[in-house]
Amino acid sequence: MIHPVILCGGSGTRLWPLSRKSRPKQFADLLGGETLFQSSVQRVASEGYAAPLVVTADDYRFVVKEQLDEIDTTPQAIVIEPAPRNTAPAILAAARLLARDDPAAVMLVLPSDHAIPDAAAFRAAVAEGLDAARAGRIVTFGIRPDRPETGYGYLELDGTGASGAQTLLGFVEKPDAERAVEMLAAGTYLWNAGIFLFRADTMIAAFDAHCADLSDPVADAVAGAEVDLGFLRLDPAAWARARDISIDHAVMEKSDALSVVPFDGAWSDLGDWQAIWRADGDDMVTHGAVTAIDCEGSLLRAERKGQVLVGVGLTNIVAVSMGDAVLIADRGRAQDVKLAVDALKAEGLPQAAQHPVDYRPWGWYESLVQGDRFQVKRIVVKPGASLSLQSHHHRSEHWIVVEGTARVTVDEDVRLLGENQSVYIPLGAVHRLENPGKVDMVLIEVQTGSYLGEDDIIRYEDKYART
């Protein structure tokens, strides 16, 4: 069996404002039908493949579980990194976990945010690398370039033109435009897809040889891992000793046991809005309520219901409109969107990292209107879900149910509320909101008080074990 290991802890700032730290691009439906994370899981849901092992961040554990449930997938494990440490510690932790049962387990490491439309062709490429991986090689996968791309790293082949797994001569950092043209003409360079195939014991030995300072911290983090609500949480104290480093810098650039399998199918890391435009294949790419008049070579997305985006006479423009932020950029400068995010962070604006829709294990909410001493939210609670038993120091709340049925606790009073019924939550009252029904429950919350921040919550009970 091949054991897929899916890494989904990245933030994807170049796809701002749709992708933000609180809800990164892998969990978004960018190309239609399903999210990038779900597509990555489905790509390896085939005969000969074990259930996936997912490595993610604490903030994303519930959305990972929810999106796996939506595609009827039960993972081997959802492993929680206590803190972001790049790809090397995450991959080593996965190798040690799989090696517990089978040191020779073959692992296929996949990013969760790439687009590979032809899943069968991808699995055929993986099959070409299996013999090399089982023999103790570390196999990577390279994409045949179709343009002189400066946004990707490259893999250099030995030039023999052999089929299947070939010897990898080395890695090339992102080139300038002139060098990218030369490498495309040479025909012996591939884009580095960041996808790897190897045995668990092979990777553990490679870390011991080339990045030994990670071996003990990661081994201790795995040994001290604890199950928490069905998630496997790595030991935080041990994990804190692991340094932040990519798998390329830790192992790949130092190993002499590397092979590469060329992949001729379509592939994109969807790293910026230019890549999203290119992946669609049309000259004009639109999403949502968009009207484009005399526009060409542009991408226009309206993400909020009830919002209309109109473009007139636009050429090579990216325009992405959300409820709390709008991006307008030259399509050729799509990679510079990260500079805008940095600028927003420097100004202390929440739009830099916080998505306008805040997803929680029980559902989600969004702020509709906010003033100096009031805020209006729409709250959606999934069937059978409940918020924590809590109170607030600085605000009172009014709840009005607009869809479904709510069970409301206010101090000692517990009642059911139907559509168009409401309840008042006084400041300091211990309260809880639950959905006992079989459909989503939607309510409008009006908060009033001197401070309306999300940190003004005292939790007494919480089924999701949040502190």
N, C-alpha and C positions, 0 to 999 in steps of 0.2 A: 504493500500500500504506500501511496505517496501522501504525506501529511502536510496539508496546506497550513502555512503560518501567515496570518494576515495582520499587517501592521496598520493601525489606524489611530495614530495619536497626533498627526500633523495639523497645522492651523490654516494653511492655504491663503495667506494674506494677499496674494496677487489677484485673487478672485473676489476681493472686497468690492462692494458691500454685501454681496450674497454670502460669501464665506468669511466668517469671523471666528475668533478664538472660541467663543461660546457655542458655535455651531459651524464647524469647518466643512469644507467642500465635499468630503467623502460621504457626508450624510445628506447631501442635497441631490435633488433630481435635476441634473444639469442637461441631460441629453434626452430625457423623456422615458417614462415607463417605470424606472426604479432608480434608487440612489446608486452612486458609484460604489459604495461599500457593498450593497446588495449584488450589484453586477459582478464584483470581484469574487464574492462567495459563490454565485451561480456558475461562474466560469470554470470552477473546479468541482462542481457537484456532478460527478460522473463516476462510472465504474473504474475501480482501481485507485480511487481517492478516498481517504478517510475524512471524517468530519473535521471542519476547520478548527484550528487553535487561534484565537483572536487575542492580540496584545493591544491594549488601549489605555487611555488615561482615566483616572477616577471620575472626572467630570462627564465622560462619555459612556460610562458603563451601562446606564439604563437605556440610552438610545441605541447602543449596540444590541442589547437584548431585545428591544422592541422591534428593530429592523430585521433581526434574525427570525423572530416569531412571524413577522409578516410574510416571509418567504419559506416558512415551515422548515427551518434549519435548526437542528440541535447541535451546538458546537462541542468539541472535546472539552474546551474550557474557554472562559473569558478571563484573561490574565490582566490584572490591574497594576500598572506601573505607579508607584507612589509619587514619582516626580518625573518629568521628562528628562531623558538621558540619551536621546538620539537613537540610531538604529542598532549600533553594535551591542550595547547591553541588552536590548530587547531581544535580539536574535539569539544571543548566547543564553538568555533565560529560557527561551523556547526550546533550544537544543538540550539544555539540562533537564527540562521537564519531560521531553519525549524520551530522552536516554534512560530515564528511570525504568521504563518498561522494555525498551529495545534500543540499546546503544547504536545499532546500525540502522535505525529508522531513517528513511529518506524524507527530507524536509524540502518543501517548495515555499520559499519566502516571497510574499507578494505585497506590494503597496496596495492600499485600499482605494486609491483615488485615480487609477488609470483607466483609460478607455481602450478596450481591445474587442472590436465588434465580432470577429470570427473566433468564437471560443474553441471550436473543434480544431482549427488550425493552430491555435495556441497550445492545446493539449498535445497535438502531434509534435510540436517543437519540443515540448517537455519530454516526450517519449524518446526523442533523439538524444537527449542528454542523460537518460537514465543509466545506461551502462557505465558511462564515465563517472557519474555520481556514486554508483554502487562500488566502483573500483577505488574510491577514495579521492576523486577529484572534486574541486569546487567549481560548479558549472554556473556561468552567468549567461544572460540572454541579451543579444544585441539586435537592434532594429536597423534594417537597411535604410540608410538615409535617402530621401528624395529631394533634398534641398540643402544648401549650406547653412545649417542651423547653428547659431551661436549660444543658444539657451540650454544646450545639453552637453554633458560630458560624453566622451567617445571611448570606444574599445578598439585597440589595434590588433588585427589578425596577423597570422604569420604569412599570409599571402599565397598559400598553397592551393586554395580553392577547394579543399576537401569538404565533403558533405558531413552532416551531423556535427558532433562536438569537435571543435578545432582548438588548437593551442592559442592561448591569449598572450600576446606579447606585452601588453601594458595598458594602462589607463591614461587618457588624455583629458586634462581639465577643459572647461568651456573655452573654446578658441575665439580669437577675433575673426572678423568677417573674411579676411584674406586667407587665413589658415583654414577656415571652414571650407572655402572653395577648393583649396588644394586637397584636403582630405576626401571631399566628395569625388573629385576627379581620380584620385588614387584607387578608389574602390576597395580598399582594405581596412576601412574604418566603419564602425557601427555606432549608433547611438547607445549609450548605456541606459538600459531600462530599469536597473535597480531590482531585478528579479533573479533569484538564486536557487540552485538545486544542489543538495549535498546530504551526506549522512550526518546524523547528530554527533557521533563520535569524531568525525572528521573536523567539524567546526569547533568542537571543544578543544581538540588537540591544536588547531590553528590558533586559537586564542592563547593557549598555554605557550605557544612558540613565539607569537608575534605581538601579543597585547596582554602579557601575563598579569598586569596590575588589575585587570578586570575580573580575572578568574575567581579569586576568593570572594570579593564582594557579591558577585552575581550568584555564585554557588551558595553563599550564606543567605542571600535574599530568597532563593528558591527553597532552600532547606527550611527557612522560617516562614514560608508562605502559609496563610490561613484562609480557609473558606469563609466568605462573608456574603450571606444572602445568595449563595449560588455562584458568586464570583471568587476567583482565586487571587487574593491580594498578596503581592510580594512583600517581604519584610522591609519596612521603611527605613530602619536604622542601617541595615546592611546595604540597601539600595542607595542610600545617601553617600556611601563611600565610592560608588561607581562613577567614573568621570563621564562627561558628555563627549561622545565621539561617534562618528559614522562608521559603518561596517567597511566602507571603502578604505578609510584611513587606518582603521584598526587592523584589518586582516588582508583585504583584497590586494592592496597595492604592495604588500610585502610577501605574499605567498608565491611559491613557484609551482603550485599544483592547480593552476587555473585553466579551465577550458571555457569556450564560448560557443553557443548555438545561435546562428543567425536566424532571425525571424523576419519573414518577408511580408507578413500581413500588416494590416493597418494598426497603428498604435499611437496613442498620445498620452502624455502625463497630465494633460489639461491644466497646465501650470499657470496659464493666464487667459485673459479674455480673447486674445488673438488665437490661442489654441482652441477655445470653444467655438469661435467663428469658423476656424478651419475644419474642425471635426464635423460640423453640420453639413458642409459641402455646397451650400448655396451662397450666392453673392450677397443676398440680404437675409439675415438671420433675425427672426423676431420671436418673442415669447410673451404671452399675456395679452393684455388689451393695448395693442400697439397699432398706430396708423402711420405708415411710412409713405411720404409723398416725394417723388423724384429723389429718392435716396439710393445709394449704391455702396457696395463693399462695407456695409456697416452691420453692427449687432445692436439691437434694441430690445431691452427686456423690462417689462413692467411686472413687478413681483407682488404688488398688493392688490387685493380685490377692491373694486370700486375706483381704481386709479387708472387713468388713461395716459399713455405716453405717445406724443405726436412728434415725428421728425419730418422736417421739410428741407430738401436740398442738401442732405448730409452725404459726405463721402469719407469712407474709411474712419468712421466714428464708432466708439463704444459708448452706449448710454444705458445705464442700469439704474432703475428707479425703485426705491423701497420706501416704506413709510417714514423712516427717520433719516435717510441719507440718499443722495443721488450722485452717481459717478458719471462724468462726461470726459472722455479721453480720446486722443488720437489712437487709432488701432495699432499703429506702429510703435507706440510707446506703452503697450499693455504691461510690460514687465515692470514699468516704473510705478504701477499702482501701489506697490509696497512703500514707496516714498510718501504717498498720501497717508497711508496708515500710520507711518512713523510720525508724520506731522500732527495727525489727530491725537496720537498718544502723548506727544509733547505738550499739546494744549489741554490734556486731561479730559478729553471728550469721550463719553461712553461708547459712541458709535465706532470707535476704533476696534473694540473687541467684543462688545455686547450686541448680540442679535436682537432685533426689535421683538421677536417672539422668543420668550424664555421657556425652554422645554424642561419639564420636570418629570420624575418617574411616574407621577400621577396624571400627567397631561401637559397643559401649557397655558401661558397667559401672555397677553400683550397690553401695553399701556395705550389707551386711546386718547386721553386728554390729561394734561398735567399743569397745575398752577403752583403758587407759592405754598398753599396750605391744603391742597386737595389733589387727588389723582383718580382717574376713572380707568378701570381695567376690564377686559373681557377674560374670563377664566373658563377653561374647558377641562372637565374632569372625566377620565375614562371610566367605563363601566367597572364597578367593583373596587375602584381606587379611592383613596382618601388622603387628605392633607394631614399634616401632623397636628396633634393636640398642642395648642400654642396660645400665647398671649402677646400683647404689644404694650410698650411703655408710653408711646407718643402718639398713637393714632386710634381712632375708632373707625368702624366700617359699616356700610350698608350693603346688603346682598339682595339682589333681585334675580330670581330664576327666570330665564327666558326660554330654555329648552330642557326637557327631561325632569328628573326628580332629584332633590337634594335632601340628605339627612344632615341636620344641623345641630351641633351641640353648643350651647352657651351656658357655661357654668354647669348647673345641675339640670338644665332644661334640654331635652332632646326632642326634636320635632321633624316631620317631613314637610317639605315645601314643594309645590308643583309650579307649573308655569304661571308667571305674573304674580307670584307671591314673594314676599320680602321679609327680611329680618334685620334688626339692628344689633351690632356687636359693640358694646360699650368699651371704652378704653380700659385696659387691664383685665377684661373678661377672658376666662380660659375657654377656648372654642375650637371646634373642628368642623370641617366640611367633608362630606362623603357622597359618593354616587352609588346608591344601592340598586340602580336600574341596569338595563341591558343595552342602553344607548348612551352616547355622550351627554353629559349634563353641562349646560352652558349658563353662566350667570354674569351679570354686570356687578362689579364691586366699586363702590364709591368710598374712597379713603379720605378722612379729614384729620388734620392734626399738625403739630409743630414739626414733625420729622416723619418722612414717608419712605425711608430707605429700607431695602430688603434685609438689612442686618438688625432691624428692630423686631426680632422674633425670638421668643423664649420657647423652646420645644420641650414638652413634657413626655410625649410618646410619639414615636415615628416608626411606621412599619418598614421604612426604607433605611433605617439605621443611620440617618444623617445626624451629624453633630450640629 
